[in-house]
């Protein structure tokens, strides 16, 4: 240590003579001589944590150029210069004014310079030096991550590594023993030990048992200065837990157990419990129970409750007090996870004996079968016996049993049961096609104790009889193509029967008897429960006859034989070519066009719009006012027009004056029907057209009983025409669109006369014209002519 304080670094430089040849004013050469220079300082270290009253002396700066005459000035710069470190500019002595901490800063880099006060120039180049802070033992060892938690399996061998601790010391590990740490155990002996150099904790006792003690708190100490007196120390705690191993077998607290079980105990339900204890935990304490003796294993089963580790005993078969009153079970409990390291401890299982006593219970009746299946024919008479159920009292007293049907079942109302015998009978007529199966529940009770009940399901099948006639089944429309040839099959069909397959398997087809032979079709029985309609003639015409009706009789193969007659409708249409099934041409067009519903609706709307435009145009054309007189040659006066011409000479009902009295026709013709005159020139001859184009005449036309009615009707029409001021009036121009239901006067037309000339008296027409003129007396301009 003393050497560190008196180390003197001598930096000397050889003074080399340098000849600089500088020209003077006189031309002479001046020669400069540079002597050797050097720094001298005597101190490099400073102790940390200095607590003295005066500044701590660090060292001295000295240049060999300093002659001691005070002409040299020393300057200090760098880390802490002027604050931590100060220098005497004349002597070069350096002092530390503050207490230093090596753990915060271990060294300082400074720069020294010597300046000639006379010339104010450096005597030496600036030199760098380092002041190191000398370490002292001022930091104790620490465990930065403590306390610690760890574990070790129980029953571990001595020396088994448990955990390693590491302490840190902030002192300088390269200087002295301040940072040299050794470990020791303060608490935890004699169970554990610690390596003084590495800090590894190990087990120190053999066969440490978790079941005896599970947790240990071990205190470890770390001391610096290699454990010497005066060193600093630190400690930490290590919590060590012994983990479980399977070193304990299960044990029953006692060897014999007893359980009372009533004979009414349900199969599959628990009837008792038994438990073995295991000091281990987790999987090492899992126990499996089993029954060793065959007699007990056949009647009972045992399983393990995962939560409580109990053995749950359940019933395999029903108990019967009258047959066996006690059972003995030999039960064994053993671990499911074994550790081969501890096989020397012996077998890891234990056994016990369990005696089960069966208790006597008043049991409900027991049916002879678990379920019953019966059958009965449909339409059987009410009261027909379907079957019987039987039950008995299993107890020794053998009480009488009574039977009932559960009334909330679907079979209620169809069946009844005799309470003593258990015979089931029908109460209604059964229909297999309506309900083929009936499910009922029969209840049996003891006569002495009705509260003891037992139930059994009964299924009753309704057997089929042939009580439904077959019916022809056709899924699609029957189409006859116009191009059908004679002998060609038009349609093949079959029949359906609601009865069972055995009664409806075979069908026979024919035309009804007693009707003439059909000239258009024949019926072929294919003898496979199908029939075919065959055309008898070539070609059919839709315009001639579009629909044909064909009666067909079908029989079934049941007993008794039943039949029905169906009328088939055949539709004639032109079929689409190239399609295997018959498709009408109209339908084929729609399907082949590939138009969607939206497209068809759009087309239909377009057609409707066009039709509306046409109707509007026609209406506008008709609404135009026609001139009163078109031309001089196109004038008619008092023209009466009948749209129906008549039926000729033989049609006596072509014109009936009674029709003019039709009230509905009179109401429809209240509005004025002015029209422009048609036909020939004024005054030309024109015959009155009658129905069917025939000419009929009757001289006594106006002499009938309806004369007054016609007169009133014509007068009314004339008055309506005169009072209508909306248009210029014609002279009583009226149109009669309704003729009536015949004409007693006969025909006055020459059409249909066949070229034969008949001499007729047409004078009655003059009388008729005069009558019309009288009715039109309000106007003198019109004359009624032929």
Secondary structure as GFF3:
##gff-version 3
##sequence-region A 1 786
A	DSSP	alpha_helix	2	6	.	.	.	ID=ss1
A	DSSP	beta_strand	9	10	.	.	.	ID=ss2
A	DSSP	beta_strand	22	23	.	.	.	ID=ss3
A	DSSP	beta_strand	29	30	.	.	.	ID=ss4
A	DSSP	beta_strand	39	41	.	.	.	ID=ss5
A	DSSP	beta_strand	45	47	.	.	.	ID=ss6
A	DSSP	beta_strand	56	63	.	.	.	ID=ss7
A	DSSP	beta_strand	72	78	.	.	.	ID=ss8
A	DSSP	beta_strand	85	87	.	.	.	ID=ss9
A	DSSP	beta_strand	93	96	.	.	.	ID=ss10
A	DSSP	beta_strand	107	116	.	.	.	ID=ss11
A	DSSP	beta_strand	121	122	.	.	.	ID=ss12
A	DSSP	beta_strand	127	134	.	.	.	ID=ss13
A	DSSP	beta_strand	148	153	.	.	.	ID=ss14
A	DSSP	beta_strand	161	164	.	.	.	ID=ss15
A	DSSP	beta_strand	182	187	.	.	.	ID=ss16
A	DSSP	beta_strand	192	194	.	.	.	ID=ss17
A	DSSP	beta_strand	200	203	.	.	.	ID=ss18
A	DSSP	beta_strand	215	223	.	.	.	ID=ss19
A	DSSP	three_ten_helix	225	227	.	.	.	ID=ss20
A	DSSP	beta_strand	233	243	.	.	.	ID=ss21
A	DSSP	beta_strand	251	252	.	.	.	ID=ss22
A	DSSP	beta_strand	256	262	.	.	.	ID=ss23
A	DSSP	beta_strand	270	277	.	.	.	ID=ss24
A	DSSP	three_ten_helix	282	285	.	.	.	ID=ss25
A	DSSP	beta_strand	287	291	.	.	.	ID=ss26
A	DSSP	alpha_helix	294	299	.	.	.	ID=ss27
A	DSSP	beta_strand	300	304	.	.	.	ID=ss28
A	DSSP	beta_strand	310	315	.	.	.	ID=ss29
A	DSSP	beta_strand	326	335	.	.	.	ID=ss30
A	DSSP	three_ten_helix	340	345	.	.	.	ID=ss31
A	DSSP	beta_strand	349	359	.	.	.	ID=ss32
A	DSSP	beta_strand	365	367	.	.	.	ID=ss33
A	DSSP	beta_strand	371	377	.	.	.	ID=ss34
A	DSSP	beta_strand	385	388	.	.	.	ID=ss35
A	DSSP	beta_strand	391	393	.	.	.	ID=ss36
A	DSSP	beta_strand	401	405	.	.	.	ID=ss37
A	DSSP	beta_strand	415	417	.	.	.	ID=ss38
A	DSSP	beta_strand	423	426	.	.	.	ID=ss39
A	DSSP	beta_strand	437	446	.	.	.	ID=ss40
A	DSSP	beta_strand	453	463	.	.	.	ID=ss41
A	DSSP	beta_strand	471	473	.	.	.	ID=ss42
A	DSSP	beta_strand	478	481	.	.	.	ID=ss43
A	DSSP	beta_strand	489	496	.	.	.	ID=ss44
A	DSSP	beta_strand	507	510	.	.	.	ID=ss45
A	DSSP	beta_strand	521	525	.	.	.	ID=ss46
A	DSSP	beta_strand	530	535	.	.	.	ID=ss47
A	DSSP	beta_strand	547	556	.	.	.	ID=ss48
A	DSSP	beta_strand	563	573	.	.	.	ID=ss49
A	DSSP	alpha_helix	585	593	.	.	.	ID=ss50
A	DSSP	alpha_helix	597	623	.	.	.	ID=ss51
A	DSSP	beta_strand	640	642	.	.	.	ID=ss52
A	DSSP	three_ten_helix	657	661	.	.	.	ID=ss53
A	DSSP	alpha_helix	663	668	.	.	.	ID=ss54
A	DSSP	three_ten_helix	691	693	.	.	.	ID=ss55
A	DSSP	three_ten_helix	701	703	.	.	.	ID=ss56
A	DSSP	alpha_helix	707	723	.	.	.	ID=ss57
A	DSSP	beta_strand	734	736	.	.	.	ID=ss58
A	DSSP	alpha_helix	763	775	.	.	.	ID=ss59
###
